[in-house]
């Protein structure tokens, strides 16, 4: 895979990741009012529900960051190959 193609793929992945996280945040914000209604206004229940949702979002974020790290490692390897080819 050429470095230009890999860079473009990483750029698209970053865009998709950003869009996904923004969408998840908006959905979560909308859900807060639903949680309040479902909990009957109980602050404790709302906090528990929101905390669970937050933990799920953080898990998704960690998974996306892991994927990003893998892509960055692949990019570094390709850049090293390119550098080696240039310096030969």
Helices and strands as residue ranges (DSSP letters): H 3-38, H 43-87
